[in-house]
Amino acid sequence: MRRGLAVGTGIVAAGAVALAVGFWPDGSGGGGAGDGGRAAGDGDRTPGTATASATAPREPAPTTSYALSKAPATIPAVREHTPARGPGWRPGDGGRVVVGDRVLADEARLLAGELRLRYAGEAKPRAGDVRLELAKGNKGNKGNKDSGEGRDGGGPESYTLTVEDRTVRIAAPAEAGVFYGTRTLKQEVAGGRTAPEGVVRDRPAKPRRGFMIDIARKHFSAQWIEDRIRDLGDLKYNEIGLHFSDDQAFRIASDAHPEVVSADHLSKAQVRRIVDLAAERHITVVPEIDSPGHLGAVIAAHPDLQLRDSRGVATSGAVDIAKPKAAEIVDDLLREYGELFPGARWHLGADEYQALTRSDPEASYPQLAAAARDRLGPDARVQDLATAWLNDRAQAVGRGRAVRAWNDGFFRGGVTRVDDRVEVAYWTGKELGAREPVEYLRDGRDVVNYNDEYLYYVLGEPNDFQYPTGQRIYEQWTPLVVRGTRPVPASYDRQILGGTFAVWCDLAGSQTQDEVARGVRMPLRATAQKLWDERGPTRPWEAFVRLAGSLEGSAGSAGPARPAR
């Protein structure tokens, strides 16, 4: 049965109203469109009406009528839905997932397993099926690419989801968009609901939508990380950052320098499984070896690299960047992990190099001052040597990757500047000589928003940090709010590539990894919403929390967290 008259028209045959019920291929009654709209009308005529006159014309068969569908309830919410009248779609016995191109087999098999359908390859769709296809002319466009992604109304992460005639069609320019369409469908039918009739046209506001975990200060199991990846995929995130090296520990196995690796760490086999699972969900793993500060774990194995001031006092976590061996070890590690992490993005750290917190770095560290002048000229300062270090590490990672560094690794003035391709990971305005975000944007830099006012989950809440709440993110934050609570001018919107919600483990014993999972549950959902659609939310926070609860189990959640943050 196809779409018919609006509910309330009342189809009358000889003074009686007939009721018809549509059936799915498995014989079960069809669910209504949207949130509970159901068929009314279409059935046998009232008995006896045909005998009133042997020559009377037959009454026309009544048609099914459906309410106009409502937009699906998902996290993040879809950006556009064109309603229609019809039964909608829900998975049933005999339903299949078919593809228009075999490159979509992975997306199809994943969805089929989740919805208990059968994967049927490149078969012709029939009632009850879901068809995945690449938009014409775009079959070769596979990856998450930043150019145009979510900025001009399309890009490889956009998709169209059409529910019509008891079938679903998901089409996109690239595999990533098809995958996000399947995430929307999965949520639409969560808890026995029906995917509403009509057309969803959806795309992200921002091309970088990330979650970062400090696994250096606190060891997280591979299974815990994998669980987060499943959750992130369903929420349409496309990055997971692993900060795996710091003063406290070095958490990934190394063949080049096994002496720096901590007892509790991830094996390379575990990392490969994490990377593969993330790739299946169109998520890029962004590794970070923070340098030249935060290298305490490396210094523990190589104490000769410790930075010391003019009095011989050791500087915590910092290597002496005047020593070639420091660069050699870090570059060895960067090249080794370049094969382990094949994604197109790297984080180089560069924050909180303690030599630059002194009032006169040249006087405090004469060896650094001399090295700066020798390499960069008579006017060079220690900050220029630190900038050259960052540029060298970007070169070691390779030109084919997008690289970023923390905002306090960029300095005013000097005789050299950070390579133009290095993005600003803006996290704070509290550092010595703090610079407003607009300074970087005015300079033409692209920025990834890590605003510590909203997006920093710091274990133990040291240094005036407070655990962020999903409600505050949902109601107050947008990607333009890069520092504090004030947004940068909207004219810089295109340079704000996106944002990352970060877990830092300063006081590692303050929470277990399960407590962390519960604590970030609603903040992650709120951040996902604001990175997908930066416009003000139309659903009140309380309703957003209820929706998140109703979708539990469909998005790989860590489980209920009370109170909702």
Phi, psi and omega per residue, in radians:
M1 nan 2.437 -3.095
R2 -1.850 -3.128 -3.078
R3 -1.114 2.477 -3.078
G4 -2.320 -2.427 -3.037
L5 -1.378 2.807 3.141
A6 -1.213 2.635 3.065
V7 -1.030 2.399 3.098
G8 1.770 -0.132 3.128
T9 -1.273 -0.543 3.086
G10 1.187 1.829 3.137
I11 -1.652 2.071 -3.016
V12 -1.920 2.271 3.048
A13 -2.244 1.922 3.132
A14 0.938 0.759 3.023
G15 1.453 0.099 -3.134
A16 -2.192 2.634 3.077
V17 -1.764 2.207 -3.137
A18 -1.730 2.609 -3.129
L19 -2.120 2.280 3.081
A20 -2.088 2.573 3.087
V21 -2.068 2.222 3.087
G22 -1.357 2.688 3.133
F23 -2.179 2.514 3.055
W24 -1.411 2.954 -3.131
P25 -0.966 -0.463 -3.134
D26 -1.524 0.024 3.106
G27 1.634 -0.069 3.137
S28 -1.437 2.730 3.131
G29 -1.158 2.408 -3.117
G30 -1.301 2.430 3.067
G31 -1.355 2.757 -3.117
G32 -1.415 2.954 3.128
A33 -1.333 2.594 3.073
G34 1.179 -2.432 -3.082
D35 -1.650 1.143 2.964
G36 1.809 0.093 3.071
G37 -1.104 2.384 -3.064
R38 -2.285 2.773 -3.131
A39 -1.201 2.534 3.048
A40 -2.587 2.256 3.121
G41 2.064 -3.091 3.019
D42 1.095 1.785 3.068
G43 -3.100 -2.985 3.121
D44 -1.173 2.556 3.070
R45 -1.239 2.846 3.141
T46 -1.061 2.269 -3.120
P47 -0.951 2.428 3.051
G48 1.629 -0.236 -3.073
T49 -1.234 -0.465 -3.093
A50 -1.273 -0.257 -3.090
T51 -1.634 0.045 -3.107
A52 -1.116 -0.600 3.110
S53 -2.698 2.272 -3.099
A54 -1.136 -0.450 -3.087
T55 -1.861 0.069 -3.104
A56 -1.191 2.453 3.127
P57 -1.139 2.595 3.128
R58 -1.219 2.482 3.054
E59 -1.179 2.451 3.088
P60 -1.098 2.489 3.130
A61 -1.124 2.262 3.138
P62 -1.156 2.615 -3.128
T63 -1.829 2.748 3.105
T64 -1.222 2.507 3.078
S65 -2.179 2.509 -3.099
Y66 -2.323 2.616 3.005
A67 -1.195 2.673 3.036
L68 -1.135 2.294 -3.032
S69 -1.148 2.773 3.060
K70 -1.884 2.745 3.111
A71 -1.069 2.504 3.130
P72 -1.134 2.640 3.105
A73 -1.743 1.840 -3.064
T74 -2.437 2.889 3.016
I75 -2.229 2.065 -0.108
P76 -1.219 2.757 3.131
A77 -1.159 2.558 3.082
V78 -1.224 2.639 -3.060
R79 -1.434 -0.491 -3.083
E80 -2.644 2.317 3.072
H81 -2.394 2.190 3.058
T82 -1.709 1.955 -3.059
P83 -1.265 2.816 3.095
A84 -2.673 2.967 3.085
R85 -1.785 2.266 -3.137
G86 2.919 3.040 -3.039
P87 -1.322 -0.221 -3.043
G88 1.290 -2.826 -3.091
W89 -2.552 2.492 2.936
R90 -2.589 2.685 -3.072
P91 -1.178 2.420 3.129
G92 -2.507 2.980 3.107
D93 -1.002 2.355 -3.141
G94 1.559 -0.161 3.118
G95 -1.237 2.624 -3.075
R96 -2.334 2.854 2.916
V97 -2.006 2.138 -3.135
V98 -2.105 2.784 -3.082
V99 -2.208 2.642 3.028
G100 -1.600 -0.148 -3.141
D101 -2.649 2.326 -3.043
R102 -1.131 -0.315 3.114
V103 -1.159 -0.239 3.127
L104 -1.619 0.190 -3.069
A105 -1.057 -0.691 -3.114
D106 -1.119 -0.792 3.109
E107 -1.076 -0.703 -3.109
A108 -1.175 -0.768 -3.132
R109 -1.135 -0.693 3.114
L110 -1.073 -0.852 -3.130
L111 -1.115 -0.735 -3.134
A112 -1.043 -0.749 3.116
G113 -1.136 -0.691 -3.117
E114 -1.184 -0.669 -3.079
L115 -1.731 0.111 3.122
R116 1.014 0.780 3.032
L117 -1.879 3.102 3.133
R118 -1.884 2.334 3.039
Y119 -1.408 2.201 -3.036
A120 -2.116 0.295 3.058
G121 1.127 -2.478 -3.056
E122 -1.584 0.809 3.118
A123 -1.451 2.829 3.069
K124 -1.319 2.313 -3.090
P125 -1.215 2.653 3.079
R126 -2.408 3.071 -3.116
A127 -0.955 2.332 -3.129
G128 1.652 -0.138 -3.054
D129 -1.599 2.851 2.933
V130 -2.060 2.262 3.118
R131 -1.989 2.253 3.071
L132 -1.896 2.348 -3.122
E133 -2.650 2.678 3.014
L134 -1.553 2.421 3.088
A135 -1.072 2.564 -3.042
K136 -1.026 2.408 3.075
G137 1.476 0.070 -3.078
N138 -2.221 0.351 -3.006
K139 -1.129 -0.445 -3.102
G140 -1.540 -0.038 -3.056
N141 -1.606 1.739 -2.942
K142 -1.850 -0.707 -2.921
G143 -1.471 3.013 2.969
N144 -1.417 1.866 -3.131
K145 -1.946 2.486 -3.061
D146 -1.335 -0.549 -3.019
S147 -1.131 1.998 3.099
G148 1.378 -0.083 -3.043
E149 -1.254 1.931 3.107
G150 1.320 0.099 -3.056
R151 -1.854 -0.556 -3.067
D152 -2.082 0.498 3.059
G153 1.477 0.158 -3.137
G154 -2.727 -2.386 -3.125
G155 1.706 3.009 -3.024
P156 -1.145 -0.253 3.134
E157 -1.717 0.014 3.072
S158 -1.417 2.802 3.108
Y159 -2.788 2.843 3.020
T160 -2.177 2.277 3.126
L161 -2.104 2.059 -3.086
T162 -2.032 2.226 3.043
V163 -1.955 2.031 -3.089
E164 -2.774 2.447 3.092
D165 0.946 0.701 3.104
R166 1.022 0.507 2.998
T167 -2.310 2.787 3.110
V168 -2.114 2.358 3.071
R169 -2.175 2.165 3.081
I170 -2.036 2.069 -3.104
A171 -2.237 2.499 -3.112
A172 -2.728 2.806 3.102
P173 -1.192 -0.413 -3.067
A174 -2.579 2.950 -3.082
E175 -1.056 -0.624 -3.136
A176 -1.041 -0.785 3.129
G177 -1.104 -0.709 3.084
V178 -1.052 -0.769 3.128
F179 -1.022 -0.788 -3.130
Y180 -1.142 -0.561 3.034
G181 -1.109 -0.662 3.095
T182 -1.186 -0.546 3.096
R183 -1.169 -0.679 3.088
T184 -1.115 -0.801 3.140
L185 -1.082 -0.739 3.139
K186 -1.009 -0.737 3.119
Q187 -1.261 -0.622 -3.130
E188 -1.013 -0.614 -3.057
V189 -1.798 0.164 3.128
A190 -1.057 2.486 3.081
G191 1.163 0.446 3.106
G192 1.419 0.193 3.121
R193 -1.298 3.001 -3.130
T194 -1.968 2.316 3.042
A195 -1.187 2.195 -3.018
P196 -1.254 2.541 3.038
E197 -1.016 2.572 3.086
G198 2.153 -2.886 -3.013
V199 -2.225 2.200 2.993
V200 -1.734 2.235 2.984
R201 -2.073 2.060 -2.913
D202 -2.416 2.677 3.140
R203 -2.925 2.695 3.126
P204 -1.450 2.621 3.023
A205 -1.273 -0.619 -3.035
K206 -2.210 2.462 -3.110
P207 -1.411 -0.248 3.112
R208 -2.040 2.022 -3.099
R209 -2.337 1.759 -2.896
G210 -2.211 2.817 3.018
F211 -2.312 2.254 -3.117
M212 -2.065 2.434 -3.134
I213 -2.169 2.242 3.028
D214 -1.450 1.634 3.133
I215 -1.640 0.049 3.116
A216 -1.394 -0.899 -3.110
R217 -1.279 -0.447 3.130
K218 -2.382 2.272 3.124
H219 -1.393 2.171 3.033
F220 -1.916 2.457 -3.113
S221 -1.220 2.720 3.081
A222 -1.054 -0.664 3.135
Q223 -1.104 -0.704 3.115
W224 -1.077 -0.777 3.125
I225 -1.111 -0.726 3.126
E226 -1.107 -0.680 3.092
D227 -1.079 -0.679 3.121
R228 -1.159 -0.661 -3.133
I229 -1.092 -0.728 3.112
R230 -1.081 -0.745 3.109
D231 -1.114 -0.813 -3.127
L232 -1.051 -0.718 3.139
G233 -1.051 -0.751 -3.132
D234 -1.206 -0.405 3.105
L235 -1.622 0.108 3.070
K236 1.176 0.488 2.907
Y237 -1.278 2.697 3.096
N238 -2.275 0.225 3.041
E239 -2.457 2.523 2.876
I240 -2.333 2.129 -3.128
G241 -1.658 2.421 3.082
L242 -2.086 1.827 3.053
H243 -1.548 1.670 -2.912
F244 -1.928 0.082 3.118
S245 -2.356 2.260 3.120
D246 -2.760 -2.965 -3.128
D247 -1.115 -0.580 -3.014
Q248 -1.404 -0.618 -3.034
A249 -2.901 2.881 3.044
F250 -2.231 2.047 -2.797
R251 -1.913 0.209 3.082
I252 -2.245 2.374 -3.109
A253 -0.985 2.521 3.121
S254 -2.338 2.358 3.014
D255 -1.544 -0.552 -3.109
A256 -1.259 -0.690 -3.105
H257 -2.454 1.233 -3.131
P258 -1.119 -0.336 -3.105
E259 -1.180 -0.324 -3.107
V260 -1.595 -0.174 -2.991
V261 -1.411 2.374 -3.125
S262 -1.401 2.839 -3.091
A263 -1.039 -0.863 3.081
D264 -1.542 1.976 -3.101
H265 -2.719 2.956 3.053
L266 -1.563 2.364 3.034
S267 -1.322 2.857 3.100
K268 -1.138 -0.591 3.092
A269 -1.096 -0.732 3.098
Q270 -1.113 -0.719 3.128
V271 -1.118 -0.715 3.126
R272 -1.081 -0.685 3.098
R273 -1.136 -0.694 3.095
I274 -1.084 -0.815 -3.134
V275 -1.097 -0.734 -3.137
D276 -1.156 -0.760 3.115
L277 -1.089 -0.738 3.118
A278 -1.082 -0.749 -3.136
A279 -1.078 -0.650 3.091
E280 -1.061 -0.535 3.136
R281 -1.689 0.227 3.141
H282 0.999 0.716 3.107
I283 -1.994 2.283 3.069
T284 -1.598 2.250 3.028
V285 -1.457 2.128 -3.103
V286 -1.859 1.796 -3.123
P287 -1.405 2.706 3.074
E288 -2.429 2.088 2.856
I289 -1.885 1.833 -3.054
D290 -1.341 2.228 3.108
S291 -2.693 2.766 0.091
P292 -1.529 -0.051 2.958
G293 -1.569 3.120 3.097
H294 1.000 0.609 3.137
L295 -1.992 0.527 -3.106
G296 -0.998 -0.635 -3.137
A297 -1.162 -0.606 3.077
V298 -1.259 -0.723 -3.138
I299 -1.104 -0.605 3.135
A300 -1.019 -0.594 3.118
A301 -1.560 -0.323 -3.117
H302 -2.360 1.242 -3.062
P303 -1.091 -0.333 3.111
D304 -1.191 -0.244 3.139
L305 -1.575 -0.086 -3.117
Q306 -1.047 2.298 3.048
L307 -1.287 2.279 3.099
R308 -2.224 2.529 -3.125
D309 -1.445 -3.026 -3.042
S310 -1.114 -0.334 3.118
R311 -1.670 -0.020 -3.130
G312 1.539 0.136 -3.129
V313 -1.410 2.286 -3.139
A314 -1.181 2.481 3.097
T315 -1.823 2.107 -2.975
S316 -1.005 2.246 2.979
G317 1.280 -0.100 -3.009
A318 -1.796 2.367 3.002
V319 -1.580 2.729 3.099
D320 -1.427 1.823 -3.051
I321 -1.334 0.001 2.990
A322 -1.427 -0.208 -3.114
K323 -1.666 2.080 -3.126
P324 -0.987 -0.539 -3.101
K325 -1.085 -0.576 3.120
A326 -1.067 -0.800 3.113
A327 -1.150 -0.664 -3.115
E328 -1.082 -0.768 -3.112
I329 -1.170 -0.792 -3.136
V330 -1.104 -0.729 3.128
D331 -1.176 -0.625 3.037
D332 -0.977 -0.801 -3.114
L333 -1.189 -0.741 3.133
L334 -1.056 -0.746 -3.137
R335 -1.209 -0.692 3.116
E336 -1.069 -0.807 -3.089
Y337 -1.373 -0.233 3.034
G338 -1.045 -0.551 3.083
E339 -1.398 -0.589 -3.112
L340 -1.273 -0.606 3.131
F341 -1.993 1.604 -3.035
P342 -1.420 -0.001 -3.097
G343 -1.115 2.914 -3.002
A344 -1.533 0.146 -3.062
R345 -2.340 2.489 3.121
W346 -2.416 2.572 3.039
H347 -1.953 2.215 -3.050
L348 -1.794 -0.003 3.095
G349 1.287 -1.950 3.070
A350 1.394 0.119 -3.088
D351 -1.581 2.781 2.916
E352 0.902 0.747 2.992
Y353 -1.286 1.931 -2.895
Q354 -1.121 -0.382 3.087
A355 -1.043 -0.545 -3.066
L356 -1.540 0.075 3.041
T357 -1.626 -0.109 3.082
R358 -1.343 2.631 -3.131
S359 -1.154 -0.516 3.121
D360 -2.404 1.450 -3.077
P361 -1.038 -0.591 -3.107
E362 -1.148 -0.663 3.117
A363 -1.315 -0.662 -3.111
S364 -1.258 -0.547 -3.069
Y365 -2.291 1.290 -3.075
P366 -1.059 -0.504 3.128
Q367 -1.183 -0.602 3.081
L368 -1.232 -0.699 3.128
A369 -1.095 -0.726 3.134
A370 -1.156 -0.733 3.124
A371 -1.112 -0.665 3.116
A372 -1.093 -0.790 -3.133
R373 -1.162 -0.705 -3.133
D374 -1.092 -0.678 -3.064
R375 -1.524 -0.671 -2.913
L376 -2.058 -0.006 3.073
G377 1.968 2.919 -3.001
P378 -1.134 -0.379 -3.116
D379 -1.656 -0.004 -3.081
A380 -1.235 2.578 3.128
R381 -2.088 3.110 -3.139
V382 -1.052 -0.645 3.133
Q383 -1.096 -0.564 3.092
D384 -1.187 -0.640 3.090
L385 -1.151 -0.670 3.087
A386 -1.147 -0.659 3.087
T387 -1.135 -0.737 3.096
A388 -1.089 -0.662 3.073
W389 -1.027 -0.825 3.141
L390 -1.068 -0.773 3.136
N391 -1.106 -0.661 3.110
D392 -1.128 -0.684 3.133
R393 -1.199 -0.629 3.060
A394 -1.096 -0.653 3.096
Q395 -1.167 -0.681 -3.133
A396 -1.140 -0.628 3.117
V397 -1.166 -0.611 3.093
G398 2.005 2.598 -3.093
R399 -1.239 -0.329 -3.068
G400 -1.419 0.060 -3.102
R401 -2.059 2.577 2.957
A402 -1.415 2.292 -3.099
V403 -2.154 2.626 3.118
R404 -2.407 2.795 3.107
A405 -2.521 2.680 3.132
W406 -1.108 2.574 -3.005
N407 -1.057 -0.483 3.133
D408 -1.423 0.177 2.954
G409 -1.695 0.051 3.076
F410 -1.902 2.404 -3.037
F411 -2.219 2.621 3.029
R412 -1.260 2.583 3.011
G413 1.141 -2.678 -3.126
G414 1.543 3.062 -3.108
V415 -1.731 -0.087 3.084
T416 -2.417 2.889 -3.126
R417 -2.423 2.767 3.127
V418 -1.137 2.415 3.101
D419 -0.799 2.397 -3.046
D420 -1.061 -0.434 -3.079
R421 -1.420 -0.135 -3.123
V422 -1.387 2.114 3.139
E423 -1.424 2.695 3.137
V424 -1.620 2.064 2.975
A425 -1.599 1.645 -3.003
Y426 -1.516 2.066 -3.073
W427 -2.098 -0.488 -3.032
T428 -2.663 2.837 2.979
G429 -2.155 0.442 -3.049
K430 -1.820 -0.054 -3.074
E431 -1.329 2.889 3.092
L432 -1.069 2.239 -3.109
G433 1.212 0.598 -3.063
A434 -0.927 2.467 3.138
R435 -2.037 2.399 3.084
E436 -1.143 2.602 3.111
P437 -0.958 -0.592 -3.095
V438 -1.069 -0.504 3.116
E439 -1.052 -0.764 3.134
Y440 -1.211 -0.729 -3.113
L441 -1.158 -0.719 3.115
R442 -1.104 -0.508 3.125
D443 -1.388 -0.014 3.108
G444 1.588 0.122 -3.119
R445 -1.313 2.530 2.904
D446 -1.473 2.547 -3.033
V447 -2.234 2.380 2.948
V448 -1.887 2.219 -2.978
N449 -1.509 2.016 3.050
Y450 -2.076 0.501 -2.973
N451 -0.684 1.987 -3.071
D452 -1.248 -0.176 3.077
E453 -1.260 -0.549 -3.071
Y454 -2.103 -0.565 -2.866
L455 -1.946 0.237 -3.140
Y456 -1.907 2.047 3.066
Y457 -1.841 1.702 -2.996
V458 -1.851 2.009 -3.058
L459 -1.063 2.297 -3.138
G460 1.482 -0.139 3.098
E461 0.921 0.887 3.094
P462 -1.348 2.933 2.990
N463 0.904 0.731 3.080
D464 1.220 0.135 3.040
F465 -1.243 2.574 3.014
Q466 -2.251 2.518 3.128
Y467 -1.022 2.207 -3.118
P468 -1.219 2.573 3.100
T469 -1.848 2.539 3.074
G470 -1.055 -0.634 -3.100
Q471 -1.099 -0.740 -3.132
R472 -1.142 -0.738 3.072
I473 -1.068 -0.818 -3.053
Y474 -1.105 -0.684 -3.024
E475 -1.664 -0.378 -2.991
Q476 -2.127 -0.545 -2.987
W477 -1.591 2.551 2.900
T478 -2.410 2.888 3.120
P479 -1.012 -0.382 3.106
L480 -1.316 -0.277 3.117
V481 -1.504 1.546 -3.001
V482 -1.588 -0.607 -3.132
R483 -2.325 2.335 3.133
G484 1.054 -2.350 -3.067
T485 -2.048 0.018 -3.085
R486 -1.752 2.322 3.112
P487 -1.345 2.676 2.961
V488 -1.373 2.844 3.124
P489 -0.986 2.496 -3.109
A490 -1.085 -0.341 3.123
S491 -1.098 -0.316 3.129
Y492 -1.667 0.160 -3.021
D493 -0.969 -0.715 -3.085
R494 -1.172 -0.395 3.117
Q495 -1.491 -0.234 3.039
I496 -1.489 1.732 -3.014
L497 -1.221 -0.434 -3.121
G498 2.756 -2.673 -3.077
G499 -2.619 2.876 3.136
T500 -2.425 2.244 3.013
F501 -1.548 2.211 -2.966
A502 -2.082 2.391 3.011
V503 -1.844 2.095 3.094
W504 -1.996 2.410 -2.986
C505 -1.941 0.935 -3.104
D506 -1.012 -0.778 3.071
L507 -1.987 1.428 -2.896
A508 -1.016 -0.579 -3.099
G509 -1.402 0.011 -3.075
S510 -1.192 -0.524 3.137
Q511 -2.462 2.585 2.962
T512 -1.352 2.929 3.130
Q513 -1.167 -0.511 3.075
D514 -1.219 -0.644 3.080
E515 -1.158 -0.639 3.064
V516 -1.080 -0.780 -3.137
A517 -1.033 -0.752 3.119
R518 -1.199 -0.670 -3.091
G519 -1.168 -0.564 -3.097
V520 -1.628 -0.039 -3.035
R521 -0.971 -1.018 -3.107
M522 -1.331 -0.651 3.021
P523 -0.994 -0.666 3.105
L524 -1.131 -0.669 3.132
R525 -1.218 -0.688 3.096
A526 -1.139 -0.749 3.129
T527 -1.124 -0.702 3.097
A528 -1.010 -0.763 -3.137
Q529 -1.068 -0.769 -3.030
K530 -1.354 -0.408 3.068
L531 -1.442 -0.471 3.104
W532 -1.408 -0.662 -3.133
D533 -2.555 1.792 -3.027
E534 -1.306 -0.120 3.112
R535 -1.164 2.782 -3.131
G536 -1.031 2.381 -3.106
P537 -1.162 2.489 3.124
T538 -1.590 -0.270 -3.112
R539 -1.750 2.212 3.103
P540 -1.020 2.713 -3.095
W541 -0.971 -0.759 -3.116
E542 -1.056 -0.687 3.110
A543 -1.211 -0.616 3.091
F544 -1.095 -0.732 3.108
V545 -1.107 -0.759 3.123
R546 -1.096 -0.712 3.120
L547 -1.084 -0.770 3.111
A548 -1.007 -0.725 3.111
G549 -1.115 -0.669 -3.114
S550 -1.230 -0.375 -3.133
L551 -1.631 -0.054 3.141
E552 -0.983 2.420 -3.086
G553 1.619 -0.412 3.079
S554 -1.660 -0.263 -3.091
A555 -2.127 0.409 3.063
G556 1.078 0.640 -3.019
S557 -1.147 2.766 3.073
A558 -1.353 -0.046 -3.107
G559 1.853 2.972 -3.051
P560 -1.140 2.512 3.068
A561 -2.248 2.156 -3.141
R562 -2.220 2.313 -0.026
P563 -1.326 2.741 3.112
A564 -1.182 2.226 -3.114
R565 -1.794 nan nan
